[in-house]
Amino acid sequence: MTVTLDAADVRALGPAGAVAAVREALAGGLDPDGDVPRAVVPLAHGQGLLMPSESGGWFGVKVATVAPGNAARGLPRINATYLLHDSATLRPVALLDGVALTTLRTPAVSVAACLDRLRVLAAGGGGLRLVVFGAGPQGEGHAAAVRAHVPVADVTVVTRRGGPAPGWADRHLSADGGGAGAQVRRADVVVTATSAREPVVDGRLVRDGAVVLAVGSHEPDARELDSVLMGRATVLVESRATALREAGDVVMAIHEGSLAPDDLITLAEPTGSRRDLPADRPLVVKTCGMGWQDLVVAVAAHRRKERKEGKK
């Protein structure tokens, strides 16, 4: 029987559960560079994304759509569903809300990639200072995922126009105002979760040792981070092939001579054997989203619901 996990069921896994699922999969030998590349299908009013993956006895596929015109209609820009199969029999076992899954797994990957650095930063006491570019679900999700693992003292949201602070932040500033730059200068963590196609962060302002989590762009000609920052930073990506194909932040920095493909560090490099990440340079975690990430978090959410149902 195929069970259904609605948005609440998926969210119930929580940021900590999602981060644990990602870290356990990578520690178990999952190699993101072995994943199947997603297919992008041009559509009359947007695009479709097909994201399959198989690992650990499971196969799953996410079908997502991006409709830029939906905002004017008061409808979600992104819609998605996820179908999870048992690899041995290939029978469908669960249908999940794909939007909730994406909202949960994207910050989970970001935090899983830099958790050791976050813990070092938090060891100084007083809580971390976050600046989040973008007030949407991914901005909120990243703030929640960081909070689930280390103390957070202060969250600043930055958008084009500014406005009232959302419930998960302390203030909401305009990108054009001087206050945003000042917040970036003092931030321990900077998150970029926007639909911008040009850099939203001045790379000169990010302090040495800070963490930058960039998730907004997944096209080779769109970026949120400038070459100044990419040249200063240690750059960690989910997959070298994916970054060189889809990550405009990486692709354009390489084209401009600030970064080289061999400079990239991938998630496949085990935490214990990665080259030492210098503490006196920013750490940029650039992700585009991959099928394996949906799969491991979907499996964790499905197992959680099975356990819960089994106790009734």
C-alpha positions as CSV (number, residue, x, y, z in Angstrom):
1,M,0.0,0.0,0.0
2,T,1.2,3.5,-0.9
3,V,1.0,5.8,2.1
4,T,0.7,9.6,1.9
5,L,2.9,12.0,3.8
6,D,1.4,15.5,3.7
7,A,3.3,18.7,4.4
8,A,2.9,18.3,8.2
9,D,4.1,14.7,8.1
10,V,7.3,15.7,6.2
11,R,7.9,18.7,8.5
12,A,7.5,16.5,11.5
13,L,11.0,15.0,10.8
14,G,12.4,18.4,11.8
15,P,15.7,20.1,10.9
16,A,17.7,17.9,13.2
17,G,16.3,14.7,11.8
18,A,16.9,15.9,8.2
19,V,20.5,17.0,8.9
20,A,21.1,13.6,10.6
21,A,19.8,11.8,7.6
22,V,22.1,13.7,5.2
23,R,25.2,13.2,7.4
24,E,24.4,9.5,7.9
25,A,24.1,8.9,4.2
26,L,27.4,10.6,3.4
27,A,29.2,8.8,6.2
28,G,27.8,5.6,4.8
29,G,29.6,6.2,1.5
30,L,27.0,7.9,-0.6
31,D,28.8,9.7,-3.4
32,P,26.8,12.7,-4.8
33,D,28.8,12.7,-8.0
34,G,27.3,9.2,-8.7
35,D,23.8,10.6,-8.7
36,V,21.7,11.0,-11.8
37,P,21.6,14.6,-13.1
38,R,18.2,16.1,-12.9
39,A,16.3,16.8,-16.2
40,V,15.0,20.3,-16.8
41,V,12.0,20.4,-19.1
42,P,11.1,23.8,-20.7
43,L,7.3,24.4,-20.4
44,A,5.0,26.9,-21.9
45,H,4.7,28.8,-18.6
46,G,7.9,27.8,-16.8
47,Q,9.9,24.7,-16.4
48,G,9.6,21.2,-15.0
49,L,12.3,19.4,-13.0
50,L,12.6,15.6,-12.8
51,M,15.0,14.4,-10.0
52,P,15.5,10.7,-9.7
53,S,17.9,8.9,-7.3
54,E,18.6,5.4,-6.0
55,S,20.5,4.6,-2.8
56,G,20.4,2.4,0.3
57,G,17.6,0.1,-1.0
58,W,15.3,2.9,-2.1
59,F,14.5,4.7,-5.3
60,G,12.6,8.0,-5.5
61,V,11.8,10.7,-8.0
62,K,10.7,14.3,-7.4
63,V,8.6,16.1,-10.1
64,A,8.7,19.8,-9.5
65,T,7.4,22.7,-11.5
66,V,8.5,26.4,-11.5
67,A,5.9,28.9,-12.7
68,P,7.3,32.5,-12.5
69,G,3.9,33.9,-13.3
70,N,2.2,32.3,-10.4
71,A,3.2,35.1,-8.0
72,A,0.8,37.5,-9.8
73,R,-1.9,35.0,-9.5
74,G,-1.4,34.6,-5.7
75,L,-0.3,31.0,-6.3
76,P,3.0,29.2,-5.2
77,R,5.9,29.7,-7.7
78,I,7.1,26.1,-7.0
79,N,5.0,22.9,-6.8
80,A,6.3,19.4,-6.3
81,T,5.4,15.8,-5.5
82,Y,7.8,13.0,-4.4
83,L,7.2,9.2,-5.1
84,L,9.3,6.8,-3.0
85,H,9.8,3.2,-4.1
86,D,11.4,0.1,-2.5
87,S,14.4,-0.8,-4.7
88,A,14.0,-4.6,-4.3
89,T,10.4,-4.7,-5.7
90,L,10.2,-1.3,-7.3
91,R,6.7,-0.9,-5.7
92,P,5.7,2.6,-4.7
93,V,5.5,2.9,-0.9
94,A,5.0,6.6,-0.2
95,L,3.8,9.8,-1.8
96,L,5.2,12.9,-0.1
97,D,4.5,16.6,-0.3
98,G,7.5,17.7,-2.5
99,V,7.4,21.3,-1.5
100,A,7.7,20.5,2.2
101,L,10.4,18.0,1.4
102,T,12.4,20.6,-0.6
103,T,12.0,23.2,2.1
104,L,13.3,20.8,4.7
105,R,16.2,19.1,2.8
106,T,17.8,22.2,1.3
107,P,18.8,23.8,4.6
108,A,19.6,20.3,6.0
109,V,22.3,19.8,3.3
110,S,23.7,23.3,4.0
111,V,24.0,22.7,7.7
112,A,25.2,19.1,7.4
113,A,28.1,20.4,5.2
114,C,29.3,23.0,7.7
115,L,28.1,21.7,11.1
116,D,31.7,21.3,12.4
117,R,32.5,25.0,11.5
118,L,29.2,26.2,13.1
119,R,30.1,24.4,16.3
120,V,33.5,26.0,16.4
121,L,32.0,29.4,15.9
122,A,29.4,28.8,18.6
123,A,32.0,27.6,21.0
124,G,32.9,31.3,21.6
125,G,29.6,31.7,23.5
126,G,26.9,34.3,23.1
127,G,25.2,32.7,20.1
128,L,25.7,33.2,16.4
129,R,24.7,36.2,14.4
130,L,22.9,35.4,11.2
131,V,22.1,37.5,8.1
132,V,19.6,36.0,5.7
133,F,19.1,37.4,2.2
134,G,15.5,36.4,1.3
135,A,12.4,36.2,3.5
136,G,10.9,33.1,1.9
137,P,10.6,29.5,3.1
138,Q,14.3,28.7,2.4
139,G,15.5,31.7,4.4
140,E,13.3,30.7,7.3
141,G,14.3,27.1,6.9
142,H,18.0,27.8,7.1
143,A,17.5,29.9,10.2
144,A,15.6,27.1,11.8
145,A,18.2,24.5,10.8
146,V,21.1,26.5,12.3
147,R,19.0,27.1,15.5
148,A,18.4,23.4,15.8
149,H,22.2,22.7,16.1
150,V,23.8,25.8,17.7
151,P,22.8,28.8,19.8
152,V,21.7,31.8,17.7
153,A,21.7,35.3,19.2
154,D,20.4,37.4,16.4
155,V,18.8,37.1,12.9
156,T,18.7,39.9,10.3
157,V,16.6,39.4,7.2
158,V,17.5,41.4,4.1
159,T,15.3,41.9,1.0
160,R,15.0,44.5,-1.7
161,R,12.4,46.6,0.0
162,G,12.8,45.7,3.7
163,G,9.7,45.8,5.9
164,P,8.3,44.3,9.1
165,A,10.4,41.6,10.6
166,P,9.0,38.0,10.2
167,G,8.4,36.1,13.4
168,W,11.7,34.1,13.0
169,A,13.9,37.2,12.7
170,D,14.9,40.2,14.8
171,R,14.9,42.8,12.1
172,H,14.1,43.2,8.4
173,L,16.4,45.6,6.4
174,S,16.4,46.9,2.8
175,A,19.3,45.7,0.7
176,D,19.9,49.3,-0.4
177,G,20.3,50.6,3.1
178,G,23.6,51.0,4.8
179,G,22.5,48.9,7.7
180,A,22.5,45.7,5.7
181,G,26.2,46.0,5.0
182,A,27.0,46.6,8.6
183,Q,25.1,43.5,9.6
184,V,27.1,41.4,7.0
185,R,30.4,42.7,8.4
186,R,29.6,41.3,11.9
187,A,27.7,38.1,10.8
188,D,28.9,34.6,11.7
189,V,26.6,33.1,9.1
190,V,25.2,34.6,5.9
191,V,22.5,32.9,4.0
192,T,21.5,33.7,0.4
193,A,18.1,32.3,-0.5
194,T,16.9,34.6,-3.3
195,S,15.8,34.5,-6.9
196,A,18.4,37.1,-7.8
197,R,20.6,36.6,-10.9
198,E,23.2,39.1,-9.8
199,P,25.3,39.1,-6.5
200,V,23.4,40.2,-3.4
201,V,26.4,40.2,-1.1
202,D,29.5,42.4,-1.3
203,G,32.2,39.8,-0.9
204,R,34.5,42.4,0.7
205,L,32.3,42.7,3.7
206,V,32.1,39.0,4.7
207,R,34.5,38.5,7.6
208,D,37.3,35.9,7.7
209,G,36.0,32.7,9.3
210,A,32.3,33.4,8.5
211,V,30.1,30.8,6.9
212,V,28.1,31.6,3.7
213,L,25.3,29.3,2.7
214,A,24.2,30.0,-0.9
215,V,21.1,28.1,-2.2
216,G,19.2,30.5,-4.4
217,S,20.6,29.9,-7.9
218,H,20.9,26.6,-9.9
219,E,21.6,28.0,-13.3
220,P,25.1,28.6,-14.8
221,D,24.3,32.2,-15.6
222,A,22.7,33.2,-12.3
223,R,24.6,33.9,-9.0
224,E,24.1,35.4,-5.6
225,L,27.8,35.6,-4.6
226,D,30.5,37.7,-6.4
227,S,33.9,36.5,-7.5
228,V,35.6,38.5,-4.8
229,L,34.0,36.3,-2.1
230,M,34.5,33.1,-4.1
231,G,38.2,33.9,-4.6
232,R,38.7,34.6,-0.8
233,A,36.7,31.6,0.4
234,T,37.1,27.9,0.8
235,V,34.3,26.6,-1.5
236,L,32.4,23.5,-0.5
237,V,29.9,22.0,-3.1
238,E,27.6,19.0,-3.0
239,S,29.1,17.6,-6.2
240,R,31.9,18.9,-8.5
241,A,30.1,17.9,-11.7
242,T,26.8,19.5,-10.5
243,A,28.6,22.7,-9.5
244,L,30.4,23.0,-12.8
245,R,27.2,22.4,-14.7
246,E,24.6,24.4,-12.6
247,A,26.1,26.7,-10.0
248,G,26.5,30.1,-11.5
249,D,28.3,31.3,-8.4
250,V,31.0,28.8,-9.2
251,V,30.9,28.8,-13.0
252,M,31.2,32.6,-13.3
253,A,33.9,32.9,-10.7
254,I,35.9,30.3,-12.6
255,H,35.3,32.2,-15.9
256,E,36.5,35.4,-14.2
257,G,39.7,33.8,-12.9
258,S,38.9,33.9,-9.2
259,L,38.4,30.2,-8.7
260,A,39.6,27.0,-10.3
261,P,37.7,23.7,-10.5
262,D,40.4,21.9,-8.4
263,D,39.8,24.4,-5.6
264,L,36.4,22.9,-5.0
265,I,35.9,20.6,-2.0
266,T,33.0,18.1,-2.2
267,L,30.7,16.5,0.3
268,A,32.0,13.1,-0.8
269,E,35.3,13.9,1.1
270,P,34.7,12.4,4.6
271,T,34.7,15.0,7.4
272,G,37.7,13.3,9.0
273,S,39.9,13.2,5.9
274,R,39.0,16.5,4.2
275,R,41.9,18.8,3.8
276,D,42.1,21.2,6.7
277,L,39.6,24.0,6.2
278,P,41.4,27.2,7.1
279,A,39.7,29.1,9.9
280,D,41.0,32.4,8.6
281,R,39.0,32.3,5.4
282,P,35.2,32.4,4.8
283,L,33.6,29.0,4.1
284,V,31.1,29.1,1.2
285,V,28.7,26.2,1.0
286,K,27.2,26.3,-2.5
287,T,24.4,23.9,-3.3
288,C,22.0,23.6,-6.3
289,G,19.8,20.7,-5.1
290,M,20.2,17.0,-6.1
291,G,18.0,14.0,-6.1
292,W,19.9,12.0,-3.5
293,Q,19.1,14.8,-1.0
294,D,15.4,14.4,-1.5
295,L,15.7,10.6,-1.3
296,V,17.5,10.3,2.0
297,V,15.3,12.9,3.7
298,A,12.1,11.3,2.3
299,V,13.2,7.9,3.6
300,A,13.8,9.4,7.0
301,A,10.4,11.0,7.0
302,H,8.7,7.8,5.8
303,R,10.5,5.7,8.5
304,R,9.5,8.2,11.2
305,K,5.8,8.0,10.2
306,E,6.0,4.2,10.1
307,R,7.4,4.2,13.7
308,K,4.7,6.6,14.8
309,E,1.9,4.6,13.2
310,G,3.3,1.4,14.6
311,K,3.0,2.7,18.2
312,K,-0.8,3.3,17.8
